[in-house]
Amino acid sequence: METTKCLIIGGGPAGYTAGIYASRADMKPLLIEGPQPGGQLTITTEVENFPGYPNGKSGPDIMNDIREQALRLGTDMREGMVSAVDFSKRPFRCIIDNEDEILAETVIIATGATARWLGLESEQTYRGFGVSACATCDGNFFRGRDVAVVGGGDTALEEASYLAKLCNKVYLVHRRDEFRASKAMQKRIFATPNIEVVWNSVPTEIVGGKQGFRKFVTGLAISNKKTGTASTLPIDGVFVAIGHTPVTDLFAGQIDLDEHGYIRTRPDSTATNVDGVFAAGDVQDPHFRQAITAAASGCKAALEAERFLLNQE
Ligand code: NDP
């Protein structure tokens, strides 16, 4: 059976950065990359806001750079999925791909979160070409243009508010006639002249075209649930903001999760309620959800894991 001082679960910005720091701290970390090595950035195109890339770079390339850095410093990177964990006693027992058993003195969970999508076929077609789940990441590509945001929670209203500063017009498409977002956010939305709320409407298709290899969006087809009327909003971009799902099913019952399934960490820390188990990145952060904030918390988790081991000695 294999043993490690530090098992990192998840190969996104948080996991790879934890790998960089844990390697430099001589913890010889073992990192299980999971189903989507590189994480959510691998489904974006150009990334302009990750520090260190003055001219922007593609999401997959950035993730590859961070992965290479972790590898070069000594992270033992493995393909595969963690299929079961037992956090009831240390060292923690983790099963990889239903077969291999690893005993880990510390665990850093960096399994991330997945954006919820509408489930339209056309949404898949134009993802990264006008369909996005992150205004902070992709809003800049729609400067001066018209866009739609779908959703009625705090995220959707925040995205709409952010985009209204960059875009000519923002349609905020919601399936009901009231928002679930906070009153303060609603007040801000209603006071923003270039945001038009489209109530009781569900998207039925993302309309677009193709020129050579380039795909682009030209409209959002919607159906009004009250009147049954179908119409198409003329827009260049669609931001889907209908929630995220943290990838924590594996840990339910083993560590504390909040009511939305995010891992609870101690204030100003990546420590969970289980001593020796840390959580970094989007799996414990419903608010910022940026690659750079995930990377930063991966760094913190590795430093805290190192300190934890030192205190055990
Ligand atoms: P929420 O679950 O709060 O909201 C999701 C929204 O998407 C709802 O309005 C929902 O509609 C709508 N929706 C869900 N599925 C579909 C679908 N298939 N088609 C169309 N619409 C759909 O998610 P958020 O990401 O907005 O927020 C998650 C948590 O994070 C919340 O607790 C929120 O308060 C918090 N948050 C806080 C922020 C802050 O404090 N600054 C910023 C961002 C988030 P319906 O209302 O009809 O169910």
Residues whose N, C-alpha, C, O or C-beta is under 5 A from the ligand:
A	BS01	NDP	L118 G151 G152 G153 D154 T155 A156 R175 R176 R180 A241 I242 G243 H244 P286
